[in-house]
């Protein structure tokens, strides 16, 4: 596969690979949102949240629009939500494996 395409894929995944950024994306699943509502949802300082929003925007995951004094953000493509939904399957598999290990440990006590 083309190296530039691999790099672009890595940039998108890297931009998403932070708990605060994932939380921002999940908030925007409900639709476009003002940064003034994203900050309390994420629970961080405005400068920190703005930094994460900028990373997501730079990666092309978010777009923004200024409406008066407010800045509104939205996810540029709903496929981003599908990517997040798919992540649950390996998580479920790993949690089941760990649960089986825990059960084996408890049974051997």
Beta strands, then each sheet from edge to edge (+ up, - down):
strand 1: 33-34
strand 2: 62-67
strand 3: 70-75
sheet 1: 1+ 3- 2+
end
